[in-house]
Amino acid sequence: MPFCESCDRFYTPSTLTPEGDCPQGHHVADPEDAGQFIQSTAPPREEDRAAKVPWHFWVLLVAVVIYLGYRAIQMTGWLIHWLGTR
Ligand SMILES: [Zn+2]
């Protein structure tokens, strides 16, 4: 967390300029350090999420589809029975 001694407060990395200055213009961090915490080298989150879906997600999805299918069949049978008793 970058701290500005002149302002006597902490700043989030995104509020600092790329030069490492606080919004009041004081120098807080070195540009190399500022670049390190302002610009992430990690790829954008959406790209990452689309690229790899964990295998257990598909296992869970298949399990849910099978379970809901079973419940749907069960409910249809129950509905036919209920209609027959009327
Ligand atoms: Zn400042």
PDB file of the backbone (N, CA, C, O) and the ligand in Angstrom, with CONECT records:
HET     ZN  A 101       1
ATOM      1  N   MET A   1       0.859  -1.203   0.000  1.00  0.00           N
ATOM      2  CA  MET A   1       0.000   0.000   0.000  1.00  0.00           C
ATOM      3  C   MET A   1       0.886   1.242   0.000  1.00  0.00           C
ATOM      4  O   MET A   1       1.623   1.463   0.961  1.00  0.00           O
ATOM      5  N   PRO A   2       0.835   2.055  -1.049  1.00  0.00           N
ATOM      6  CA  PRO A   2       1.670   3.263  -1.091  1.00  0.00           C
ATOM      7  C   PRO A   2       1.188   4.308  -0.085  1.00  0.00           C
ATOM      8  O   PRO A   2      -0.009   4.556   0.065  1.00  0.00           O
ATOM      9  N   PHE A   3       2.166   4.912   0.601  1.00  0.00           N
ATOM     10  CA  PHE A   3       1.839   5.899   1.632  1.00  0.00           C
ATOM     11  C   PHE A   3       2.508   7.226   1.285  1.00  0.00           C
ATOM     12  O   PHE A   3       3.704   7.256   0.995  1.00  0.00           O
ATOM     13  N   CYS A   4       1.740   8.337   1.311  1.00  0.00           N
ATOM     14  CA  CYS A   4       2.295   9.659   1.041  1.00  0.00           C
ATOM     15  C   CYS A   4       2.542  10.363   2.369  1.00  0.00           C
ATOM     16  O   CYS A   4       1.606  10.654   3.113  1.00  0.00           O
ATOM     17  N   GLU A   5       3.810  10.634   2.656  1.00  0.00           N
ATOM     18  CA  GLU A   5       4.146  11.282   3.930  1.00  0.00           C
ATOM     19  C   GLU A   5       3.657  12.721   3.960  1.00  0.00           C
ATOM     20  O   GLU A   5       3.269  13.208   5.022  1.00  0.00           O
ATOM     21  N   SER A   6       3.662  13.421   2.819  1.00  0.00           N
ATOM     22  CA  SER A   6       3.219  14.822   2.763  1.00  0.00           C
ATOM     23  C   SER A   6       1.725  14.940   3.043  1.00  0.00           C
ATOM     24  O   SER A   6       1.291  15.872   3.721  1.00  0.00           O
ATOM     25  N   CYS A   7       0.936  14.000   2.524  1.00  0.00           N
ATOM     26  CA  CYS A   7      -0.510  14.016   2.748  1.00  0.00           C
ATOM     27  C   CYS A   7      -0.871  13.285   4.033  1.00  0.00           C
ATOM     28  O   CYS A   7      -1.971  13.462   4.555  1.00  0.00           O
ATOM     29  N   ASP A   8       0.042  12.462   4.554  1.00  0.00           N
ATOM     30  CA  ASP A   8      -0.163  11.654   5.750  1.00  0.00           C
ATOM     31  C   ASP A   8      -1.342  10.692   5.558  1.00  0.00           C
ATOM     32  O   ASP A   8      -2.193  10.536   6.434  1.00  0.00           O
ATOM     33  N   ARG A   9      -1.362  10.059   4.391  1.00  0.00           N
ATOM     34  CA  ARG A   9      -2.426   9.076   4.158  1.00  0.00           C
ATOM     35  C   ARG A   9      -1.965   8.027   3.138  1.00  0.00           C
ATOM     36  O   ARG A   9      -1.009   8.219   2.387  1.00  0.00           O
ATOM     37  N   PHE A  10      -2.690   6.923   3.154  1.00  0.00           N
ATOM     38  CA  PHE A  10      -2.417   5.828   2.225  1.00  0.00           C
ATOM     39  C   PHE A  10      -3.217   6.032   0.945  1.00  0.00           C
ATOM     40  O   PHE A  10      -4.302   6.614   0.963  1.00  0.00           O
ATOM     41  N   TYR A  11      -2.672   5.551  -0.156  1.00  0.00           N
ATOM     42  CA  TYR A  11      -3.381   5.593  -1.441  1.00  0.00           C
ATOM     43  C   TYR A  11      -3.442   4.194  -2.025  1.00  0.00           C
ATOM     44  O   TYR A  11      -2.529   3.387  -1.849  1.00  0.00           O
ATOM     45  N   THR A  12      -4.523   3.927  -2.716  1.00  0.00           N
ATOM     46  CA  THR A  12      -4.572   2.663  -3.451  1.00  0.00           C
ATOM     47  C   THR A  12      -3.700   2.836  -4.691  1.00  0.00           C
ATOM     48  O   THR A  12      -3.600   3.944  -5.217  1.00  0.00           O
ATOM     49  N   PRO A  13      -3.067   1.763  -5.169  1.00  0.00           N
ATOM     50  CA  PRO A  13      -2.167   1.890  -6.330  1.00  0.00           C
ATOM     51  C   PRO A  13      -2.820   2.556  -7.536  1.00  0.00           C
ATOM     52  O   PRO A  13      -2.146   3.246  -8.300  1.00  0.00           O
ATOM     53  N   SER A  14      -4.138   2.356  -7.717  1.00  0.00           N
ATOM     54  CA  SER A  14      -4.826   2.903  -8.897  1.00  0.00           C
ATOM     55  C   SER A  14      -4.992   4.421  -8.816  1.00  0.00           C
ATOM     56  O   SER A  14      -5.182   5.064  -9.848  1.00  0.00           O
ATOM     57  N   THR A  15      -4.924   5.018  -7.603  1.00  0.00           N
ATOM     58  CA  THR A  15      -5.078   6.467  -7.490  1.00  0.00           C
ATOM     59  C   THR A  15      -3.769   7.195  -7.777  1.00  0.00           C
ATOM     60  O   THR A  15      -3.766   8.408  -7.988  1.00  0.00           O
ATOM     61  N   LEU A  16      -2.666   6.465  -7.787  1.00  0.00           N
ATOM     62  CA  LEU A  16      -1.369   7.085  -8.086  1.00  0.00           C
ATOM     63  C   LEU A  16      -1.198   7.233  -9.593  1.00  0.00           C
ATOM     64  O   LEU A  16      -1.755   6.459 -10.372  1.00  0.00           O
ATOM     65  N   THR A  17      -0.428   8.227  -9.989  1.00  0.00           N
ATOM     66  CA  THR A  17      -0.117   8.394 -11.410  1.00  0.00           C
ATOM     67  C   THR A  17       0.916   7.337 -11.815  1.00  0.00           C
ATOM     68  O   THR A  17       1.571   6.758 -10.947  1.00  0.00           O
ATOM     69  N   PRO A  18       1.073   7.075 -13.118  1.00  0.00           N
ATOM     70  CA  PRO A  18       2.095   6.100 -13.550  1.00  0.00           C
ATOM     71  C   PRO A  18       3.507   6.483 -13.091  1.00  0.00           C
ATOM     72  O   PRO A  18       4.387   5.626 -13.008  1.00  0.00           O
ATOM     73  N   GLU A  19       3.724   7.773 -12.791  1.00  0.00           N
ATOM     74  CA  GLU A  19       5.039   8.215 -12.313  1.00  0.00           C
ATOM     75  C   GLU A  19       5.223   7.906 -10.833  1.00  0.00           C
ATOM     76  O   GLU A  19       6.324   8.055 -10.303  1.00  0.00           O
ATOM     77  N   GLY A  20       4.145   7.473 -10.151  1.00  0.00           N
ATOM     78  CA  GLY A  20       4.238   7.164  -8.731  1.00  0.00           C
ATOM     79  C   GLY A  20       3.951   8.363  -7.853  1.00  0.00           C
ATOM     80  O   GLY A  20       4.406   8.409  -6.710  1.00  0.00           O
ATOM     81  N   ASP A  21       3.201   9.343  -8.360  1.00  0.00           N
ATOM     82  CA  ASP A  21       2.847  10.521  -7.571  1.00  0.00           C
ATOM     83  C   ASP A  21       1.417  10.391  -7.046  1.00  0.00           C
ATOM     84  O   ASP A  21       0.572   9.754  -7.675  1.00  0.00           O
ATOM     85  N   CYS A  22       1.156  11.001  -5.891  1.00  0.00           N
ATOM     86  CA  CYS A  22      -0.192  10.988  -5.340  1.00  0.00           C
ATOM     87  C   CYS A  22      -1.033  12.044  -6.060  1.00  0.00           C
ATOM     88  O   CYS A  22      -0.484  12.870  -6.789  1.00  0.00           O
ATOM     89  N   PRO A  23      -2.385  12.031  -5.866  1.00  0.00           N
ATOM     90  CA  PRO A  23      -3.238  13.020  -6.557  1.00  0.00           C
ATOM     91  C   PRO A  23      -2.862  14.467  -6.253  1.00  0.00           C
ATOM     92  O   PRO A  23      -3.173  15.353  -7.049  1.00  0.00           O
ATOM     93  N   GLN A  24      -2.187  14.737  -5.102  1.00  0.00           N
ATOM     94  CA  GLN A  24      -1.777  16.104  -4.743  1.00  0.00           C
ATOM     95  C   GLN A  24      -0.440  16.477  -5.396  1.00  0.00           C
ATOM     96  O   GLN A  24       0.028  17.607  -5.261  1.00  0.00           O
ATOM     97  N   GLY A  25       0.157  15.539  -6.088  1.00  0.00           N
ATOM     98  CA  GLY A  25       1.389  15.845  -6.808  1.00  0.00           C
ATOM     99  C   GLY A  25       2.669  15.497  -6.065  1.00  0.00           C
ATOM    100  O   GLY A  25       3.758  15.761  -6.573  1.00  0.00           O
ATOM    101  N   HIS A  26       2.570  14.920  -4.894  1.00  0.00           N
ATOM    102  CA  HIS A  26       3.770  14.519  -4.147  1.00  0.00           C
ATOM    103  C   HIS A  26       4.315  13.219  -4.720  1.00  0.00           C
ATOM    104  O   HIS A  26       3.565  12.377  -5.217  1.00  0.00           O
ATOM    105  N   HIS A  27       5.617  13.073  -4.643  1.00  0.00           N
ATOM    106  CA  HIS A  27       6.214  11.832  -5.114  1.00  0.00           C
ATOM    107  C   HIS A  27       6.105  10.773  -4.015  1.00  0.00           C
ATOM    108  O   HIS A  27       6.581  10.967  -2.896  1.00  0.00           O
ATOM    109  N   VAL A  28       5.481   9.671  -4.350  1.00  0.00           N
ATOM    110  CA  VAL A  28       5.218   8.617  -3.363  1.00  0.00           C
ATOM    111  C   VAL A  28       6.110   7.410  -3.587  1.00  0.00           C
ATOM    112  O   VAL A  28       6.726   6.906  -2.648  1.00  0.00           O
ATOM    113  N   ALA A  29       6.181   6.947  -4.824  1.00  0.00           N
ATOM    114  CA  ALA A  29       6.927   5.725  -5.113  1.00  0.00           C
ATOM    115  C   ALA A  29       7.772   5.924  -6.365  1.00  0.00           C
ATOM    116  O   ALA A  29       7.511   6.811  -7.178  1.00  0.00           O
ATOM    117  N   ASP A  30       8.785   5.083  -6.501  1.00  0.00           N
ATOM    118  CA  ASP A  30       9.609   5.126  -7.700  1.00  0.00           C
ATOM    119  C   ASP A  30       8.810   4.609  -8.883  1.00  0.00           C
ATOM    120  O   ASP A  30       7.973   3.722  -8.720  1.00  0.00           O
ATOM    121  N   PRO A  31       9.054   5.150 -10.075  1.00  0.00           N
ATOM    122  CA  PRO A  31       8.289   4.696 -11.239  1.00  0.00           C
ATOM    123  C   PRO A  31       8.342   3.186 -11.447  1.00  0.00           C
ATOM    124  O   PRO A  31       7.354   2.572 -11.852  1.00  0.00           O
ATOM    125  N   GLU A  32       9.496   2.595 -11.169  1.00  0.00           N
ATOM    126  CA  GLU A  32       9.601   1.130 -11.362  1.00  0.00           C
ATOM    127  C   GLU A  32       8.660   0.414 -10.406  1.00  0.00           C
ATOM    128  O   GLU A  32       7.960  -0.523 -10.788  1.00  0.00           O
ATOM    129  N   ASP A  33       8.653   0.870  -9.150  1.00  0.00           N
ATOM    130  CA  ASP A  33       7.771   0.257  -8.157  1.00  0.00           C
ATOM    131  C   ASP A  33       6.316   0.558  -8.487  1.00  0.00           C
ATOM    132  O   ASP A  33       5.453  -0.315  -8.393  1.00  0.00           O
ATOM    133  N   ALA A  34       6.054   1.807  -8.875  1.00  0.00           N
ATOM    134  CA  ALA A  34       4.692   2.201  -9.210  1.00  0.00           C
ATOM    135  C   ALA A  34       4.158   1.350 -10.359  1.00  0.00           C
ATOM    136  O   ALA A  34       3.024   0.874 -10.324  1.00  0.00           O
ATOM    137  N   GLY A  35       4.998   1.169 -11.377  1.00  0.00           N
ATOM    138  CA  GLY A  35       4.597   0.348 -12.509  1.00  0.00           C
ATOM    139  C   GLY A  35       4.280  -1.070 -12.082  1.00  0.00           C
ATOM    140  O   GLY A  35       3.387  -1.721 -12.623  1.00  0.00           O
ATOM    141  N   GLN A  36       5.039  -1.533 -11.093  1.00  0.00           N
ATOM    142  CA  GLN A  36       4.844  -2.898 -10.619  1.00  0.00           C
ATOM    143  C   GLN A  36       3.476  -3.076  -9.979  1.00  0.00           C
ATOM    144  O   GLN A  36       2.801  -4.081 -10.207  1.00  0.00           O
ATOM    145  N   PHE A  37       3.062  -2.080  -9.163  1.00  0.00           N
ATOM    146  CA  PHE A  37       1.761  -2.282  -8.513  1.00  0.00           C
ATOM    147  C   PHE A  37       0.600  -1.623  -9.236  1.00  0.00           C
ATOM    148  O   PHE A  37      -0.549  -1.845  -8.855  1.00  0.00           O
ATOM    149  N   ILE A  38       0.848  -0.830 -10.252  1.00  0.00           N
ATOM    150  CA  ILE A  38      -0.248  -0.242 -11.014  1.00  0.00           C
ATOM    151  C   ILE A  38      -0.625  -1.159 -12.180  1.00  0.00           C
ATOM    152  O   ILE A  38      -1.800  -1.445 -12.407  1.00  0.00           O
ATOM    153  N   GLN A  39       0.389  -1.610 -12.909  1.00  0.00           N
ATOM    154  CA  GLN A  39       0.115  -2.441 -14.070  1.00  0.00           C
ATOM    155  C   GLN A  39       0.396  -3.905 -13.760  1.00  0.00           C
ATOM    156  O   GLN A  39       1.537  -4.294 -13.510  1.00  0.00           O
ATOM    157  N   SER A  40      -0.648  -4.698 -13.781  1.00  0.00           N
ATOM    158  CA  SER A  40      -0.504  -6.129 -13.556  1.00  0.00           C
ATOM    159  C   SER A  40      -0.086  -6.799 -14.855  1.00  0.00           C
ATOM    160  O   SER A  40      -0.601  -6.482 -15.927  1.00  0.00           O
ATOM    161  N   THR A  41       0.855  -7.729 -14.743  1.00  0.00           N
ATOM    162  CA  THR A  41       1.296  -8.458 -15.937  1.00  0.00           C
ATOM    163  C   THR A  41       0.374  -9.642 -16.232  1.00  0.00           C
ATOM    164  O   THR A  41       0.477 -10.276 -17.282  1.00  0.00           O
ATOM    165  N   ALA A  42      -0.528  -9.931 -15.291  1.00  0.00           N
ATOM    166  CA  ALA A  42      -1.448 -11.056 -15.474  1.00  0.00           C
ATOM    167  C   ALA A  42      -2.439 -10.733 -16.588  1.00  0.00           C
ATOM    168  O   ALA A  42      -2.811  -9.573 -16.765  1.00  0.00           O
ATOM    169  N   PRO A  43      -2.875 -11.757 -17.348  1.00  0.00           N
ATOM    170  CA  PRO A  43      -3.847 -11.514 -18.425  1.00  0.00           C
ATOM    171  C   PRO A  43      -5.201 -11.116 -17.837  1.00  0.00           C
ATOM    172  O   PRO A  43      -5.485 -11.430 -16.681  1.00  0.00           O
ATOM    173  N   PRO A  44      -6.039 -10.426 -18.618  1.00  0.00           N
ATOM    174  CA  PRO A  44      -7.352 -10.016 -18.120  1.00  0.00           C
ATOM    175  C   PRO A  44      -8.154 -11.205 -17.607  1.00  0.00           C
ATOM    176  O   PRO A  44      -8.032 -12.319 -18.117  1.00  0.00           O
ATOM    177  N   ARG A  45      -8.970 -10.954 -16.594  1.00  0.00           N
ATOM    178  CA  ARG A  45      -9.701 -12.015 -15.922  1.00  0.00           C
ATOM    179  C   ARG A  45     -10.662 -12.761 -16.851  1.00  0.00           C
ATOM    180  O   ARG A  45     -10.756 -13.987 -16.790  1.00  0.00           O
ATOM    181  N   GLU A  46     -11.366 -12.033 -17.701  1.00  0.00           N
ATOM    182  CA  GLU A  46     -12.359 -12.677 -18.557  1.00  0.00           C
ATOM    183  C   GLU A  46     -11.709 -13.691 -19.489  1.00  0.00           C
ATOM    184  O   GLU A  46     -12.234 -14.783 -19.707  1.00  0.00           O
ATOM    185  N   GLU A  47     -10.555 -13.311 -20.033  1.00  0.00           N
ATOM    186  CA  GLU A  47      -9.819 -14.186 -20.923  1.00  0.00           C
ATOM    187  C   GLU A  47      -9.438 -15.477 -20.199  1.00  0.00           C
ATOM    188  O   GLU A  47      -9.572 -16.583 -20.724  1.00  0.00           O
ATOM    189  N   ASP A  48      -8.953 -15.283 -18.962  1.00  0.00           N
ATOM    190  CA  ASP A  48      -8.510 -16.397 -18.139  1.00  0.00           C
ATOM    191  C   ASP A  48      -9.674 -17.348 -17.835  1.00  0.00           C
ATOM    192  O   ASP A  48      -9.523 -18.569 -17.882  1.00  0.00           O
ATOM    193  N   ARG A  49     -10.822 -16.771 -17.528  1.00  0.00           N
ATOM    194  CA  ARG A  49     -11.981 -17.574 -17.160  1.00  0.00           C
ATOM    195  C   ARG A  49     -12.503 -18.378 -18.341  1.00  0.00           C
ATOM    196  O   ARG A  49     -12.934 -19.520 -18.183  1.00  0.00           O
ATOM    197  N   ALA A  50     -12.462 -17.767 -19.539  1.00  0.00           N
ATOM    198  CA  ALA A  50     -12.951 -18.451 -20.726  1.00  0.00           C
ATOM    199  C   ALA A  50     -12.012 -19.579 -21.140  1.00  0.00           C
ATOM    200  O   ALA A  50     -12.452 -20.607 -21.655  1.00  0.00           O
ATOM    201  N   ALA A  51     -10.720 -19.381 -20.911  1.00  0.00           N
ATOM    202  CA  ALA A  51      -9.723 -20.350 -21.347  1.00  0.00           C
ATOM    203  C   ALA A  51      -9.788 -21.645 -20.562  1.00  0.00           C
ATOM    204  O   ALA A  51      -9.791 -22.727 -21.150  1.00  0.00           O
ATOM    205  N   LYS A  52      -9.841 -21.551 -19.229  1.00  0.00           N
ATOM    206  CA  LYS A  52      -9.852 -22.788 -18.460  1.00  0.00           C
ATOM    207  C   LYS A  52     -11.010 -22.859 -17.481  1.00  0.00           C
ATOM    208  O   LYS A  52     -11.100 -22.099 -16.518  1.00  0.00           O
ATOM    209  N   VAL A  53     -11.884 -23.798 -17.769  1.00  0.00           N
ATOM    210  CA  VAL A  53     -12.965 -24.129 -16.846  1.00  0.00           C
ATOM    211  C   VAL A  53     -12.493 -25.392 -16.152  1.00  0.00           C
ATOM    212  O   VAL A  53     -12.144 -26.361 -16.828  1.00  0.00           O
ATOM    213  N   PRO A  54     -12.469 -25.417 -14.827  1.00  0.00           N
ATOM    214  CA  PRO A  54     -11.979 -26.614 -14.120  1.00  0.00           C
ATOM    215  C   PRO A  54     -12.805 -27.845 -14.448  1.00  0.00           C
ATOM    216  O   PRO A  54     -14.019 -27.763 -14.640  1.00  0.00           O
ATOM    217  N   TRP A  55     -12.126 -28.998 -14.512  1.00  0.00           N
ATOM    218  CA  TRP A  55     -12.791 -30.243 -14.897  1.00  0.00           C
ATOM    219  C   TRP A  55     -13.962 -30.597 -13.960  1.00  0.00           C
ATOM    220  O   TRP A  55     -14.966 -31.155 -14.401  1.00  0.00           O
ATOM    221  N   HIS A  56     -13.823 -30.268 -12.671  1.00  0.00           N
ATOM    222  CA  HIS A  56     -14.894 -30.620 -11.740  1.00  0.00           C
ATOM    223  C   HIS A  56     -16.163 -29.809 -11.984  1.00  0.00           C
ATOM    224  O   HIS A  56     -17.243 -30.182 -11.527  1.00  0.00           O
ATOM    225  N   PHE A  57     -16.023 -28.676 -12.723  1.00  0.00           N
ATOM    226  CA  PHE A  57     -17.221 -27.918 -13.088  1.00  0.00           C
ATOM    227  C   PHE A  57     -18.104 -28.761 -14.005  1.00  0.00           C
ATOM    228  O   PHE A  57     -19.322 -28.805 -13.832  1.00  0.00           O
ATOM    229  N   TRP A  58     -17.481 -29.434 -14.986  1.00  0.00           N
ATOM    230  CA  TRP A  58     -18.237 -30.249 -15.938  1.00  0.00           C
ATOM    231  C   TRP A  58     -18.825 -31.468 -15.241  1.00  0.00           C
ATOM    232  O   TRP A  58     -19.945 -31.877 -15.548  1.00  0.00           O
ATOM    233  N   VAL A  59     -18.076 -32.053 -14.300  1.00  0.00           N
ATOM    234  CA  VAL A  59     -18.583 -33.199 -13.533  1.00  0.00           C
ATOM    235  C   VAL A  59     -19.842 -32.772 -12.784  1.00  0.00           C
ATOM    236  O   VAL A  59     -20.850 -33.479 -12.781  1.00  0.00           O
ATOM    237  N   LEU A  60     -19.765 -31.603 -12.150  1.00  0.00           N
ATOM    238  CA  LEU A  60     -20.901 -31.079 -11.388  1.00  0.00           C
ATOM    239  C   LEU A  60     -22.074 -30.786 -12.321  1.00  0.00           C
ATOM    240  O   LEU A  60     -23.222 -31.088 -11.996  1.00  0.00           O
ATOM    241  N   LEU A  61     -21.781 -30.195 -13.486  1.00  0.00           N
ATOM    242  CA  LEU A  61     -22.829 -29.844 -14.445  1.00  0.00           C
ATOM    243  C   LEU A  61     -23.569 -31.096 -14.923  1.00  0.00           C
ATOM    244  O   LEU A  61     -24.798 -31.118 -14.975  1.00  0.00           O
ATOM    245  N   VAL A  62     -22.799 -32.147 -15.273  1.00  0.00           N
ATOM    246  CA  VAL A  62     -23.391 -33.412 -15.726  1.00  0.00           C
ATOM    247  C   VAL A  62     -24.230 -34.017 -14.609  1.00  0.00           C
ATOM    248  O   VAL A  62     -25.333 -34.508 -14.852  1.00  0.00           O
ATOM    249  N   ALA A  63     -23.711 -33.981 -13.388  1.00  0.00           N
ATOM    250  CA  ALA A  63     -24.431 -34.523 -12.235  1.00  0.00           C
ATOM    251  C   ALA A  63     -25.751 -33.790 -12.019  1.00  0.00           C
ATOM    252  O   ALA A  63     -26.775 -34.417 -11.745  1.00  0.00           O
ATOM    253  N   VAL A  64     -25.729 -32.488 -12.140  1.00  0.00           N
ATOM    254  CA  VAL A  64     -26.931 -31.674 -11.950  1.00  0.00           C
ATOM    255  C   VAL A  64     -27.954 -31.969 -13.043  1.00  0.00           C
ATOM    256  O   VAL A  64     -29.147 -32.078 -12.764  1.00  0.00           O
ATOM    257  N   VAL A  65     -27.486 -32.102 -14.300  1.00  0.00           N
ATOM    258  CA  VAL A  65     -28.384 -32.393 -15.419  1.00  0.00           C
ATOM    259  C   VAL A  65     -29.038 -33.758 -15.231  1.00  0.00           C
ATOM    260  O   VAL A  65     -30.240 -33.915 -15.446  1.00  0.00           O
ATOM    261  N   ILE A  66     -28.230 -34.749 -14.825  1.00  0.00           N
ATOM    262  CA  ILE A  66     -28.771 -36.099 -14.590  1.00  0.00           C
ATOM    263  C   ILE A  66     -29.791 -36.060 -13.446  1.00  0.00           C
ATOM    264  O   ILE A  66     -30.868 -36.646 -13.554  1.00  0.00           O
ATOM    265  N   TYR A  67     -29.456 -35.382 -12.373  1.00  0.00           N
ATOM    266  CA  TYR A  67     -30.342 -35.296 -11.209  1.00  0.00           C
ATOM    267  C   TYR A  67     -31.653 -34.604 -11.562  1.00  0.00           C
ATOM    268  O   TYR A  67     -32.729 -35.082 -11.204  1.00  0.00           O
ATOM    269  N   LEU A  68     -31.559 -33.471 -12.271  1.00  0.00           N
ATOM    270  CA  LEU A  68     -32.769 -32.729 -12.641  1.00  0.00           C
ATOM    271  C   LEU A  68     -33.620 -33.518 -13.625  1.00  0.00           C
ATOM    272  O   LEU A  68     -34.849 -33.449 -13.592  1.00  0.00           O
ATOM    273  N   GLY A  69     -32.956 -34.273 -14.507  1.00  0.00           N
ATOM    274  CA  GLY A  69     -33.668 -35.119 -15.455  1.00  0.00           C
ATOM    275  C   GLY A  69     -34.433 -36.198 -14.712  1.00  0.00           C
ATOM    276  O   GLY A  69     -35.586 -36.488 -15.031  1.00  0.00           O
ATOM    277  N   TYR A  70     -33.778 -36.796 -13.710  1.00  0.00           N
ATOM    278  CA  TYR A  70     -34.403 -37.823 -12.874  1.00  0.00           C
ATOM    279  C   TYR A  70     -35.603 -37.239 -12.127  1.00  0.00           C
ATOM    280  O   TYR A  70     -36.669 -37.851 -12.071  1.00  0.00           O
ATOM    281  N   ARG A  71     -35.417 -36.057 -11.558  1.00  0.00           N
ATOM    282  CA  ARG A  71     -36.508 -35.412 -10.821  1.00  0.00           C
ATOM    283  C   ARG A  71     -37.672 -35.075 -11.759  1.00  0.00           C
ATOM    284  O   ARG A  71     -38.835 -35.169 -11.366  1.00  0.00           O
ATOM    285  N   ALA A  72     -37.358 -34.683 -12.994  1.00  0.00           N
ATOM    286  CA  ALA A  72     -38.400 -34.335 -13.967  1.00  0.00           C
ATOM    287  C   ALA A  72     -39.231 -35.565 -14.314  1.00  0.00           C
ATOM    288  O   ALA A  72     -40.457 -35.500 -14.404  1.00  0.00           O
ATOM    289  N   ILE A  73     -38.530 -36.704 -14.509  1.00  0.00           N
ATOM    290  CA  ILE A  73     -39.226 -37.962 -14.817  1.00  0.00           C
ATOM    291  C   ILE A  73     -40.098 -38.363 -13.625  1.00  0.00           C
ATOM    292  O   ILE A  73     -41.248 -38.770 -13.788  1.00  0.00           O
ATOM    293  N   GLN A  74     -39.525 -38.237 -12.424  1.00  0.00           N
ATOM    294  CA  GLN A  74     -40.240 -38.568 -11.194  1.00  0.00           C
ATOM    295  C   GLN A  74     -41.495 -37.707 -11.043  1.00  0.00           C
ATOM    296  O   GLN A  74     -42.561 -38.191 -10.664  1.00  0.00           O
ATOM    297  N   MET A  75     -41.336 -36.416 -11.350  1.00  0.00           N
ATOM    298  CA  MET A  75     -42.444 -35.487 -11.207  1.00  0.00           C
ATOM    299  C   MET A  75     -43.535 -35.777 -12.231  1.00  0.00           C
ATOM    300  O   MET A  75     -44.723 -35.656 -11.932  1.00  0.00           O
ATOM    301  N   THR A  76     -43.126 -36.165 -13.451  1.00  0.00           N
ATOM    302  CA  THR A  76     -44.099 -36.493 -14.497  1.00  0.00           C
ATOM    303  C   THR A  76     -44.921 -37.710 -14.072  1.00  0.00           C
ATOM    304  O   THR A  76     -46.141 -37.738 -14.228  1.00  0.00           O
ATOM    305  N   GLY A  77     -44.218 -38.726 -13.526  1.00  0.00           N
ATOM    306  CA  GLY A  77     -44.907 -39.929 -13.045  1.00  0.00           C
ATOM    307  C   GLY A  77     -45.898 -39.597 -11.942  1.00  0.00           C
ATOM    308  O   GLY A  77     -47.014 -40.114 -11.907  1.00  0.00           O
ATOM    309  N   TRP A  78     -45.461 -38.713 -11.032  1.00  0.00           N
ATOM    310  CA  TRP A  78     -46.313 -38.303  -9.916  1.00  0.00           C
ATOM    311  C   TRP A  78     -47.527 -37.534 -10.420  1.00  0.00           C
ATOM    312  O   TRP A  78     -48.632 -37.670  -9.895  1.00  0.00           O
ATOM    313  N   LEU A  79     -47.295 -36.716 -11.459  1.00  0.00           N
ATOM    314  CA  LEU A  79     -48.368 -35.895 -12.019  1.00  0.00           C
ATOM    315  C   LEU A  79     -49.415 -36.777 -12.698  1.00  0.00           C
ATOM    316  O   LEU A  79     -50.618 -36.555 -12.558  1.00  0.00           O
ATOM    317  N   ILE A  80     -48.934 -37.784 -13.437  1.00  0.00           N
ATOM    318  CA  ILE A  80     -49.844 -38.714 -14.126  1.00  0.00           C
ATOM    319  C   ILE A  80     -50.671 -39.478 -13.086  1.00  0.00           C
ATOM    320  O   ILE A  80     -51.877 -39.660 -13.249  1.00  0.00           O
ATOM    321  N   HIS A  81     -50.004 -39.920 -12.019  1.00  0.00           N
ATOM    322  CA  HIS A  81     -50.684 -40.633 -10.938  1.00  0.00           C
ATOM    323  C   HIS A  81     -51.746 -39.746 -10.290  1.00  0.00           C
ATOM    324  O   HIS A  81     -52.868 -40.178 -10.027  1.00  0.00           O
ATOM    325  N   TRP A  82     -51.354 -38.480 -10.037  1.00  0.00           N
ATOM    326  CA  TRP A  82     -52.275 -37.545  -9.364  1.00  0.00           C
ATOM    327  C   TRP A  82     -53.491 -37.263 -10.240  1.00  0.00           C
ATOM    328  O   TRP A  82     -54.612 -37.149  -9.745  1.00  0.00           O
ATOM    329  N   LEU A  83     -53.256 -37.153 -11.547  1.00  0.00           N
ATOM    330  CA  LEU A  83     -54.358 -36.886 -12.475  1.00  0.00           C
ATOM    331  C   LEU A  83     -55.271 -38.115 -12.561  1.00  0.00           C
ATOM    332  O   LEU A  83     -56.486 -37.988 -12.714  1.00  0.00           O
ATOM    333  N   GLY A  84     -54.662 -39.318 -12.460  1.00  0.00           N
ATOM    334  CA  GLY A  84     -55.432 -40.555 -12.542  1.00  0.00           C
ATOM    335  C   GLY A  84     -56.333 -40.765 -11.333  1.00  0.00           C
ATOM    336  O   GLY A  84     -57.368 -41.424 -11.435  1.00  0.00           O
ATOM    337  N   THR A  85     -55.949 -40.215 -10.206  1.00  0.00           N
ATOM    338  CA  THR A  85     -56.743 -40.400  -8.990  1.00  0.00           C
ATOM    339  C   THR A  85     -57.913 -39.426  -8.886  1.00  0.00           C
ATOM    340  O   THR A  85     -58.715 -39.517  -7.957  1.00  0.00           O
ATOM    341  N   ARG A  86     -58.011 -38.523  -9.806  1.00  0.00           N
ATOM    342  CA  ARG A  86     -59.082 -37.539  -9.727  1.00  0.00           C
ATOM    343  C   ARG A  86     -60.289 -37.947 -10.553  1.00  0.00           C
ATOM    344  O   ARG A  86     -61.283 -37.221 -10.593  1.00  0.00           O
TER     345      ARG A  86
HETATM  346 ZN    ZN A 101       0.610  13.555  -1.316  1.00  0.00          ZN2+
END
